[in-house]
Amino acid sequence: MAFTPLHDRVLVERVEGEEKTAGGLIIPDSAKEKPAEGLVVAVGSGAKDEDGERIAMDVKEGDKILFGKWSGTEIKLDGKDLLIMKESDILGIIN
C-alpha cells in the first residue's frame, strides 16, 4: 500500500466484532454496530511542537487500538475500508 498519513494522523483497519452474544445468540448484520477496535496500518511522522520539534507518536504500525464510535474519516484504499484519524482520537492500545 502506497499511503503514508501526514503529521499526527493514523491509518486504521477496523477489527470485526463478535458474531454471537455471550449467551450464544447470533447477531444479524443489520443489528451489528460498527466496531470501535482497529489495527494500525500506518502512522504519520508526528506533529510538531511550538519549537518545530517532532512529537513522537505513541502508537505504531501493528498496534490494536480502541477509538471513539464517531472517530476518523472513512476511505477506501486498495479495495479495503479504512479510517484516517488523529492520534488524539485513539482512546488506548489493547494489549
Kinemage of the C-alpha trace (Angstrom):
@kinemage 1
@onewidth
@group {chain A} dominant
@subgroup {mainchain}
@vectorlist {calphas} color= white
{ca met a 1} P 0.000 0.000 0.000
{ca ala a 2} L 1.462 3.312 -1.055
{ca phe a 3} L -0.066 5.644 1.541
{ca thr a 4} L 1.588 7.470 4.417
{ca pro a 5} L -0.513 9.619 6.767
{ca leu a 6} L 0.799 13.116 7.480
{ca his a 7} L 1.750 14.576 10.860
{ca asp a 8} L -0.183 13.004 13.784
{ca arg a 9} L -2.632 11.021 11.673
{ca val a 10} L -3.077 7.252 11.762
{ca leu a 11} L -4.464 4.821 9.151
{ca val a 12} L -6.638 2.160 10.822
{ca glu a 13} L -8.359 -1.014 9.639
{ca arg a 14} L -11.451 -1.917 11.676
{ca val a 15} L -11.449 -5.262 13.505
{ca glu a 16} L -14.806 -7.006 13.125
{ca gly a 17} L -16.828 -7.591 16.281
{ca glu a 18} L -18.283 -10.794 17.650
{ca glu a 19} L -20.842 -12.745 15.609
{ca lys a 20} L -22.538 -14.082 18.771
{ca thr a 21} L -23.614 -12.682 22.122
{ca ala a 22} L -22.273 -14.097 25.387
{ca gly a 23} L -25.490 -16.165 25.593
{ca gly a 24} L -24.870 -17.730 22.176
{ca leu a 25} L -27.366 -15.724 20.095
{ca ile a 26} L -26.205 -14.920 16.576
{ca ile a 27} L -26.227 -11.177 15.812
{ca pro a 28} L -27.592 -10.360 12.329
{ca asp a 29} L -25.625 -7.913 10.164
{ca ser a 30} L -28.413 -5.341 10.371
{ca ala a 31} L -28.110 -5.198 14.191
{ca lys a 32} L -24.321 -5.040 14.408
{ca glu a 33} L -22.642 -1.818 15.440
{ca lys a 34} L -19.505 -0.611 13.746
{ca pro a 35} L -16.563 -1.918 15.750
{ca ala a 36} L -14.575 0.566 17.800
{ca glu a 37} L -11.444 -1.575 17.647
{ca gly a 38} L -8.896 -1.468 14.901
{ca leu a 39} L -5.439 -2.372 13.736
{ca val a 40} L -2.977 0.428 12.952
{ca val a 41} L -1.887 0.066 9.326
{ca ala a 42} L 0.331 3.179 9.037
{ca val a 43} L 1.311 6.204 11.132
{ca gly a 44} L 2.498 9.698 10.293
{ca ser a 45} L 5.777 11.171 11.456
{ca gly a 46} L 4.162 13.076 14.350
{ca ala a 47} L 3.002 16.625 14.985
{ca lys a 48} L 5.420 19.479 15.629
{ca asp a 49} L 5.595 21.479 18.856
{ca glu a 50} L 5.995 25.262 19.096
{ca asp a 51} L 9.761 24.997 18.522
{ca gly a 52} L 9.343 22.884 15.374
{ca glu a 53} L 10.488 19.667 17.080
{ca arg a 54} L 8.665 16.434 16.205
{ca ile a 55} L 6.461 14.933 18.922
{ca ala a 56} L 6.885 11.158 18.830
{ca met a 57} L 3.776 9.064 18.125
{ca asp a 58} L 2.533 6.795 20.936
{ca val a 59} L 1.100 4.205 18.512
{ca lys a 60} L 2.942 2.208 15.897
{ca glu a 61} L 2.071 0.014 12.958
{ca gly a 62} L 0.512 -3.266 14.096
{ca asp a 63} L -0.954 -1.921 17.386
{ca lys a 64} L -4.529 -2.976 18.202
{ca ile a 65} L -6.385 0.137 19.342
{ca leu a 66} L -9.694 1.313 20.754
{ca phe a 67} L -11.205 4.506 19.334
{ca gly a 68} L -14.372 6.563 19.644
{ca lys a 69} L -17.514 5.486 17.822
{ca trp a 70} L -17.560 8.517 15.513
{ca ser a 71} L -13.776 8.917 15.121
{ca gly a 72} L -11.984 9.248 11.838
{ca thr a 73} L -12.802 9.648 8.176
{ca glu a 74} L -13.747 6.539 6.214
{ca ile a 75} L -11.833 5.890 2.991
{ca lys a 76} L -11.448 3.015 0.547
{ca leu a 77} L -7.851 2.184 -0.368
{ca asp a 78} L -6.737 -0.836 -2.403
{ca gly a 79} L -10.256 -2.279 -2.012
{ca lys a 80} L -10.186 -2.077 1.802
{ca asp a 81} L -12.388 0.093 4.011
{ca leu a 82} L -10.054 2.083 6.264
{ca leu a 83} L -10.167 5.042 8.637
{ca ile a 84} L -7.866 8.046 8.881
{ca met a 85} L -7.878 9.663 12.319
{ca lys a 86} L -5.750 11.879 14.505
{ca glu a 87} L -3.756 10.153 17.209
{ca ser a 88} L -5.758 12.090 19.806
{ca asp a 89} L -8.929 10.235 18.662
{ca ile a 90} L -7.398 6.969 19.861
{ca leu a 91} L -8.594 6.047 23.339
{ca gly a 92} L -5.978 3.381 24.064
{ca ile a 93} L -3.852 0.444 22.933
{ca ile a 94} L -5.196 -3.066 23.556
{ca asn a 95} L -2.513 -5.452 24.809
